[in-house]
Amino acid sequence: IILESGHMGWSPHDVQVGDLLCLFDGSIVPFVLRPTEGADTFSLWGDGYVHGFMPGQEPGVERRLEEFFKLV
């Protein structure tokens, strides 16, 4: 995958434009979430890797957006 920022990595092969790569607090890998149509929910598509984005690496993303979601 290639993010809008230009960072490269890997993800499940069936990701689509508009899917979200989320690094949850306390997680060591980011996860791919897909917004569902007509609802305010997401489907989990799997985990991934983005160089410079993983915990313990030098931050490669200049600005990280923090949002909070209620998981049900």
Biopython code that builds the backbone (N, CA, C, O; Angstrom):
import numpy as np
from Bio.PDB.StructureBuilder import StructureBuilder

atoms = [
    (1, "ILE", "N", (0.836, -1.183, 0.000)),
    (1, "ILE", "CA", (0.000, 0.000, 0.000)),
    (1, "ILE", "C", (0.876, 1.240, 0.000)),
    (1, "ILE", "O", (2.037, 1.199, 0.408)),
    (2, "ILE", "N", (0.307, 2.335, -0.460)),
    (2, "ILE", "CA", (0.954, 3.637, -0.373)),
    (2, "ILE", "C", (-0.061, 4.592, 0.238)),
    (2, "ILE", "O", (-1.170, 4.744, -0.273)),
    (3, "LEU", "N", (0.329, 5.235, 1.338)),
    (3, "LEU", "CA", (-0.552, 6.181, 2.007)),
    (3, "LEU", "C", (-0.510, 7.533, 1.310)),
    (3, "LEU", "O", (0.396, 7.799, 0.520)),
    (4, "GLU", "N", (-1.482, 8.382, 1.598)),
    (4, "GLU", "CA", (-1.494, 9.734, 1.043)),
    (4, "GLU", "C", (-0.204, 10.474, 1.371)),
    (4, "GLU", "O", (0.229, 11.329, 0.599)),
    (5, "SER", "N", (0.414, 10.156, 2.505)),
    (5, "SER", "CA", (1.664, 10.801, 2.917)),
    (5, "SER", "C", (2.860, 10.327, 2.110)),
    (5, "SER", "O", (3.934, 10.924, 2.184)),
    (6, "GLY", "N", (2.682, 9.239, 1.324)),
    (6, "GLY", "CA", (3.777, 8.671, 0.551)),
    (6, "GLY", "C", (4.456, 7.501, 1.225)),
    (6, "GLY", "O", (5.298, 6.848, 0.608)),
    (7, "HIS", "N", (4.119, 7.211, 2.478)),
    (7, "HIS", "CA", (4.697, 6.069, 3.184)),
    (7, "HIS", "C", (4.189, 4.774, 2.567)),
    (7, "HIS", "O", (3.037, 4.680, 2.145)),
    (8, "MET", "N", (5.074, 3.775, 2.522)),
    (8, "MET", "CA", (4.707, 2.491, 1.923)),
    (8, "MET", "C", (4.679, 1.394, 2.980)),
    (8, "MET", "O", (5.348, 1.483, 4.009)),
    (9, "GLY", "N", (3.893, 0.362, 2.706)),
    (9, "GLY", "CA", (3.797, -0.766, 3.613)),
    (9, "GLY", "C", (3.019, -1.887, 2.970)),
    (9, "GLY", "O", (2.888, -1.941, 1.747)),
    (10, "TRP", "N", (2.500, -2.785, 3.791)),
    (10, "TRP", "CA", (1.684, -3.893, 3.288)),
    (10, "TRP", "C", (0.414, -3.986, 4.106)),
    (10, "TRP", "O", (0.328, -3.509, 5.238)),
    (11, "SER", "N", (-0.573, -4.623, 3.483)),
    (11, "SER", "CA", (-1.892, -4.789, 4.103)),
    (11, "SER", "C", (-2.579, -5.970, 3.439)),
    (11, "SER", "O", (-2.036, -6.544, 2.495)),
    (12, "PRO", "N", (-3.759, -6.344, 3.911)),
    (12, "PRO", "CA", (-4.509, -7.376, 3.195)),
    (12, "PRO", "C", (-4.687, -6.962, 1.730)),
    (12, "PRO", "O", (-4.840, -5.776, 1.438)),
    (13, "HIS", "N", (-4.669, -7.917, 0.822)),
    (13, "HIS", "CA", (-4.655, -7.606, -0.616)),
    (13, "HIS", "C", (-5.923, -6.941, -1.132)),
    (13, "HIS", "O", (-5.902, -6.359, -2.216)),
    (14, "ASP", "N", (-7.009, -7.006, -0.402)),
    (14, "ASP", "CA", (-8.270, -6.466, -0.909)),
    (14, "ASP", "C", (-8.645, -5.112, -0.304)),
    (14, "ASP", "O", (-9.823, -4.757, -0.264)),
    (15, "VAL", "N", (-7.642, -4.348, 0.170)),
    (15, "VAL", "CA", (-7.955, -3.011, 0.673)),
    (15, "VAL", "C", (-8.357, -2.109, -0.486)),
    (15, "VAL", "O", (-8.011, -2.372, -1.638)),
    (16, "GLN", "N", (-9.088, -1.046, -0.176)),
    (16, "GLN", "CA", (-9.585, -0.128, -1.193)),
    (16, "GLN", "C", (-9.267, 1.301, -0.804)),
    (16, "GLN", "O", (-9.004, 1.601, 0.361)),
    (17, "VAL", "N", (-9.294, 2.174, -1.792)),
    (17, "VAL", "CA", (-9.160, 3.602, -1.515)),
    (17, "VAL", "C", (-10.293, 3.988, -0.574)),
    (17, "VAL", "O", (-11.442, 3.616, -0.809)),
    (18, "GLY", "N", (-9.988, 4.721, 0.476)),
    (18, "GLY", "CA", (-10.986, 5.110, 1.462)),
    (18, "GLY", "C", (-10.944, 4.288, 2.733)),
    (18, "GLY", "O", (-11.529, 4.685, 3.741)),
    (19, "ASP", "N", (-10.260, 3.141, 2.710)),
    (19, "ASP", "CA", (-10.076, 2.367, 3.933)),
    (19, "ASP", "C", (-9.166, 3.149, 4.875)),
    (19, "ASP", "O", (-8.388, 3.995, 4.435)),
    (20, "LEU", "N", (-9.265, 2.864, 6.157)),
    (20, "LEU", "CA", (-8.489, 3.577, 7.164)),
    (20, "LEU", "C", (-7.442, 2.669, 7.774)),
    (20, "LEU", "O", (-7.708, 1.501, 8.056)),
    (21, "LEU", "N", (-6.255, 3.206, 7.975)),
    (21, "LEU", "CA", (-5.203, 2.486, 8.679)),
    (21, "LEU", "C", (-5.139, 3.090, 10.074)),
    (21, "LEU", "O", (-4.810, 4.266, 10.228)),
    (22, "CYS", "N", (-5.453, 2.290, 11.093)),
    (22, "CYS", "CA", (-5.567, 2.796, 12.462)),
    (22, "CYS", "C", (-4.575, 2.086, 13.371)),
    (22, "CYS", "O", (-4.479, 0.859, 13.381)),
    (23, "LEU", "N", (-3.842, 2.886, 14.132)),
    (23, "LEU", "CA", (-2.956, 2.334, 15.146)),
    (23, "LEU", "C", (-3.615, 2.583, 16.490)),
    (23, "LEU", "O", (-3.614, 3.707, 16.993)),
    (24, "PHE", "N", (-4.174, 1.536, 17.066)),
    (24, "PHE", "CA", (-4.879, 1.655, 18.332)),
    (24, "PHE", "C", (-3.890, 1.796, 19.479)),
    (24, "PHE", "O", (-2.818, 1.191, 19.457)),
    (25, "ASP", "N", (-4.241, 2.578, 20.463)),
    (25, "ASP", "CA", (-3.403, 2.797, 21.625)),
    (25, "ASP", "C", (-3.065, 1.455, 22.270)),
    (25, "ASP", "O", (-3.959, 0.672, 22.591)),
    (26, "GLY", "N", (-1.777, 1.194, 22.456)),
    (26, "GLY", "CA", (-1.328, -0.048, 23.064)),
    (26, "GLY", "C", (-1.067, -1.166, 22.078)),
    (26, "GLY", "O", (-0.521, -2.201, 22.458)),
    (27, "SER", "N", (-1.443, -0.985, 20.813)),
    (27, "SER", "CA", (-1.240, -2.017, 19.793)),
    (27, "SER", "C", (0.147, -1.873, 19.179)),
    (27, "SER", "O", (0.700, -0.774, 19.134)),
    (28, "ILE", "N", (0.705, -2.978, 18.709)),
    (28, "ILE", "CA", (2.017, -2.914, 18.055)),
    (28, "ILE", "C", (1.905, -2.953, 16.538)),
    (28, "ILE", "O", (2.911, -2.801, 15.846)),
    (29, "VAL", "N", (0.699, -3.155, 16.004)),
    (29, "VAL", "CA", (0.491, -3.146, 14.557)),
    (29, "VAL", "C", (-0.737, -2.299, 14.229)),
    (29, "VAL", "O", (-1.677, -2.236, 15.022)),
    (30, "PRO", "N", (-0.734, -1.650, 13.066)),
    (30, "PRO", "CA", (-1.934, -0.933, 12.647)),
    (30, "PRO", "C", (-2.944, -1.902, 12.036)),
    (30, "PRO", "O", (-2.578, -2.975, 11.557)),
    (31, "PHE", "N", (-4.208, -1.516, 12.060)),
    (31, "PHE", "CA", (-5.278, -2.327, 11.497)),
    (31, "PHE", "C", (-5.994, -1.555, 10.400)),
    (31, "PHE", "O", (-6.099, -0.330, 10.458)),
    (32, "VAL", "N", (-6.483, -2.277, 9.405)),
    (32, "VAL", "CA", (-7.228, -1.681, 8.306)),
    (32, "VAL", "C", (-8.718, -1.776, 8.631)),
    (32, "VAL", "O", (-9.246, -2.863, 8.863)),
    (33, "LEU", "N", (-9.386, -0.618, 8.643)),
    (33, "LEU", "CA", (-10.826, -0.547, 8.878)),
    (33, "LEU", "C", (-11.498, 0.000, 7.639)),
    (33, "LEU", "O", (-10.970, 0.902, 6.989)),
    (34, "ARG", "N", (-12.664, -0.540, 7.307)),
    (34, "ARG", "CA", (-13.439, -0.063, 6.164)),
    (34, "ARG", "C", (-14.772, 0.474, 6.662)),
    (34, "ARG", "O", (-15.524, -0.246, 7.319)),
    (35, "PRO", "N", (-15.076, 1.750, 6.349)),
    (35, "PRO", "CA", (-16.381, 2.290, 6.734)),
    (35, "PRO", "C", (-17.505, 1.496, 6.072)),
    (35, "PRO", "O", (-17.401, 1.134, 4.900)),
    (36, "THR", "N", (-18.565, 1.228, 6.808)),
    (36, "THR", "CA", (-19.705, 0.524, 6.235)),
    (36, "THR", "C", (-20.688, 1.550, 5.676)),
    (36, "THR", "O", (-20.801, 2.659, 6.198)),
    (37, "GLU", "N", (-21.391, 1.179, 4.622)),
    (37, "GLU", "CA", (-22.336, 2.089, 3.988)),
    (37, "GLU", "C", (-23.574, 2.283, 4.852)),
    (37, "GLU", "O", (-24.116, 1.326, 5.405)),
    (38, "GLY", "N", (-24.007, 3.517, 4.959)),
    (38, "GLY", "CA", (-25.248, 3.818, 5.645)),
    (38, "GLY", "C", (-25.215, 3.690, 7.151)),
    (38, "GLY", "O", (-26.260, 3.751, 7.799)),
    (39, "ALA", "N", (-24.034, 3.512, 7.722)),
    (39, "ALA", "CA", (-23.944, 3.384, 9.178)),
    (39, "ALA", "C", (-22.679, 4.087, 9.648)),
    (39, "ALA", "O", (-21.792, 4.403, 8.855)),
    (40, "ASP", "N", (-22.614, 4.319, 10.916)),
    (40, "ASP", "CA", (-21.448, 4.955, 11.509)),
    (40, "ASP", "C", (-20.551, 3.886, 12.124)),
    (40, "ASP", "O", (-20.092, 4.028, 13.258)),
    (41, "THR", "N", (-20.303, 2.814, 11.372)),
    (41, "THR", "CA", (-19.508, 1.695, 11.868)),
    (41, "THR", "C", (-18.430, 1.337, 10.851)),
    (41, "THR", "O", (-18.400, 1.869, 9.741)),
    (42, "PHE", "N", (-17.549, 0.428, 11.251)),
    (42, "PHE", "CA", (-16.439, 0.008, 10.414)),
    (42, "PHE", "C", (-16.320, -1.501, 10.436)),
    (42, "PHE", "O", (-16.713, -2.147, 11.407)),
    (43, "SER", "N", (-15.779, -2.064, 9.369)),
    (43, "SER", "CA", (-15.442, -3.485, 9.318)),
    (43, "SER", "C", (-13.931, -3.620, 9.440)),
    (43, "SER", "O", (-13.185, -2.839, 8.851)),
    (44, "LEU", "N", (-13.482, -4.601, 10.198)),
    (44, "LEU", "CA", (-12.058, -4.869, 10.355)),
    (44, "LEU", "C", (-11.597, -5.762, 9.210)),
    (44, "LEU", "O", (-12.154, -6.841, 9.006)),
    (45, "TRP", "N", (-10.581, -5.323, 8.456)),
    (45, "TRP", "CA", (-10.084, -6.080, 7.307)),
    (45, "TRP", "C", (-8.778, -6.794, 7.586)),
    (45, "TRP", "O", (-8.376, -7.662, 6.811)),
    (46, "GLY", "N", (-8.110, -6.453, 8.669)),
    (46, "GLY", "CA", (-6.870, -7.148, 9.002)),
    (46, "GLY", "C", (-5.807, -6.182, 9.470)),
    (46, "GLY", "O", (-6.056, -4.989, 9.640)),
    (47, "ASP", "N", (-4.607, -6.721, 9.678)),
    (47, "ASP", "CA", (-3.509, -5.895, 10.154)),
    (47, "ASP", "C", (-2.578, -5.549, 9.006)),
    (47, "ASP", "O", (-2.714, -6.071, 7.899)),
    (48, "GLY", "N", (-1.636, -4.669, 9.279)),
    (48, "GLY", "CA", (-0.725, -4.239, 8.241)),
    (48, "GLY", "C", (0.588, -3.764, 8.812)),
    (48, "GLY", "O", (0.880, -3.956, 9.992)),
    (49, "TYR", "N", (1.375, -3.140, 7.954)),
    (49, "TYR", "CA", (2.671, -2.603, 8.326)),
    (49, "TYR", "C", (2.935, -1.383, 7.460)),
    (49, "TYR", "O", (2.694, -1.415, 6.254)),
    (50, "VAL", "N", (3.425, -0.316, 8.058)),
    (50, "VAL", "CA", (3.846, 0.866, 7.311)),
    (50, "VAL", "C", (5.171, 1.313, 7.889)),
    (50, "VAL", "O", (5.268, 1.608, 9.080)),
    (51, "HIS", "N", (6.197, 1.363, 7.047)),
    (51, "HIS", "CA", (7.530, 1.735, 7.505)),
    (51, "HIS", "C", (7.516, 3.160, 8.054)),
    (51, "HIS", "O", (7.024, 4.078, 7.399)),
    (52, "GLY", "N", (8.059, 3.339, 9.263)),
    (52, "GLY", "CA", (8.108, 4.629, 9.916)),
    (52, "GLY", "C", (6.873, 4.955, 10.725)),
    (52, "GLY", "O", (6.801, 6.018, 11.342)),
    (53, "PHE", "N", (5.904, 4.066, 10.735)),
    (53, "PHE", "CA", (4.630, 4.309, 11.404)),
    (53, "PHE", "C", (4.446, 3.391, 12.605)),
    (53, "PHE", "O", (3.539, 3.591, 13.412)),
    (54, "MET", "N", (5.306, 2.387, 12.721)),
    (54, "MET", "CA", (5.149, 1.374, 13.742)),
    (54, "MET", "C", (5.726, 1.839, 15.073)),
    (54, "MET", "O", (6.681, 2.616, 15.085)),
    (55, "PRO", "N", (5.170, 1.383, 16.196)),
    (55, "PRO", "CA", (5.715, 1.738, 17.512)),
    (55, "PRO", "C", (7.184, 1.357, 17.608)),
    (55, "PRO", "O", (7.587, 0.275, 17.181)),
    (56, "GLY", "N", (7.980, 2.260, 18.174)),
    (56, "GLY", "CA", (9.403, 1.996, 18.324)),
    (56, "GLY", "C", (10.236, 2.503, 17.174)),
    (56, "GLY", "O", (11.458, 2.582, 17.302)),
    (57, "GLN", "N", (9.628, 2.851, 16.052)),
    (57, "GLN", "CA", (10.358, 3.409, 14.928)),
    (57, "GLN", "C", (10.362, 4.927, 15.054)),
    (57, "GLN", "O", (9.499, 5.509, 15.711)),
    (58, "GLU", "N", (11.334, 5.551, 14.425)),
    (58, "GLU", "CA", (11.314, 7.008, 14.369)),
    (58, "GLU", "C", (10.021, 7.427, 13.708)),
    (58, "GLU", "O", (9.642, 6.848, 12.689)),
    (59, "PRO", "N", (9.334, 8.406, 14.249)),
    (59, "PRO", "CA", (8.079, 8.831, 13.629)),
    (59, "PRO", "C", (8.292, 9.283, 12.195)),
    (59, "PRO", "O", (9.051, 10.217, 11.938)),
    (60, "GLY", "N", (7.628, 8.626, 11.272)),
    (60, "GLY", "CA", (7.710, 8.993, 9.868)),
    (60, "GLY", "C", (6.515, 9.820, 9.454)),
    (60, "GLY", "O", (6.509, 10.419, 8.378)),
    (61, "VAL", "N", (5.521, 9.855, 10.288)),
    (61, "VAL", "CA", (4.326, 10.618, 9.997)),
    (61, "VAL", "C", (4.411, 11.893, 10.817)),
    (61, "VAL", "O", (4.457, 11.849, 12.046)),
    (62, "GLU", "N", (4.431, 13.029, 10.131)),
    (62, "GLU", "CA", (4.646, 14.298, 10.805)),
    (62, "GLU", "C", (3.540, 14.635, 11.791)),
    (62, "GLU", "O", (3.801, 15.180, 12.864)),
    (63, "ARG", "N", (2.324, 14.316, 11.435)),
    (63, "ARG", "CA", (1.195, 14.669, 12.285)),
    (63, "ARG", "C", (0.291, 13.458, 12.388)),
    (63, "ARG", "O", (-0.138, 12.903, 11.377)),
    (64, "ARG", "N", (0.012, 13.062, 13.582)),
    (64, "ARG", "CA", (-0.888, 11.922, 13.785)),
    (64, "ARG", "C", (-2.208, 12.426, 14.308)),
    (64, "ARG", "O", (-2.265, 13.201, 15.263)),
    (65, "LEU", "N", (-3.254, 11.982, 13.680)),
    (65, "LEU", "CA", (-4.597, 12.371, 14.086)),
    (65, "LEU", "C", (-5.061, 11.418, 15.172)),
    (65, "LEU", "O", (-5.036, 10.201, 14.993)),
    (66, "GLU", "N", (-5.479, 11.967, 16.284)),
    (66, "GLU", "CA", (-6.012, 11.129, 17.359)),
    (66, "GLU", "C", (-7.518, 11.260, 17.373)),
    (66, "GLU", "O", (-8.061, 12.353, 17.534)),
    (67, "GLU", "N", (-8.173, 10.153, 17.206)),
    (67, "GLU", "CA", (-9.610, 10.087, 17.308)),
    (67, "GLU", "C", (-9.967, 8.933, 18.218)),
    (67, "GLU", "O", (-9.215, 7.966, 18.334)),
    (68, "PHE", "N", (-11.084, 9.033, 18.845)),
    (68, "PHE", "CA", (-11.519, 7.975, 19.742)),
    (68, "PHE", "C", (-12.818, 7.374, 19.212)),
    (68, "PHE", "O", (-13.744, 8.093, 18.837)),
    (69, "PHE", "N", (-12.868, 6.050, 19.189)),
    (69, "PHE", "CA", (-14.020, 5.307, 18.708)),
    (69, "PHE", "C", (-14.512, 4.413, 19.820)),
    (69, "PHE", "O", (-13.723, 3.921, 20.626)),
    (70, "LYS", "N", (-15.791, 4.204, 19.868)),
    (70, "LYS", "CA", (-16.359, 3.228, 20.782)),
    (70, "LYS", "C", (-16.468, 1.909, 20.036)),
    (70, "LYS", "O", (-17.187, 1.815, 19.042)),
    (71, "LEU", "N", (-15.765, 0.900, 20.505)),
    (71, "LEU", "CA", (-15.795, -0.415, 19.870)),
    (71, "LEU", "C", (-16.882, -1.252, 20.528)),
    (71, "LEU", "O", (-16.960, -1.338, 21.753)),
    (72, "VAL", "N", (-17.716, -1.865, 19.703)),
    (72, "VAL", "CA", (-18.807, -2.685, 20.235)),
    (72, "VAL", "C", (-18.745, -4.078, 19.648)),
    (72, "VAL", "O", (-19.580, -4.923, 19.971)),
]
sb = StructureBuilder()
sb.init_structure("model")
sb.init_model(0)
sb.init_chain("A")
sb.init_seg("    ")
for serial, (resi, resn, name, xyz) in enumerate(atoms, 1):
    if name == "N":
        sb.init_residue(resn, " ", resi, " ")
    sb.init_atom(name, np.array(xyz, "f"), 0.0, 1.0, " ", f" {name:<3s}", serial, name[0])
structure = sb.get_structure()
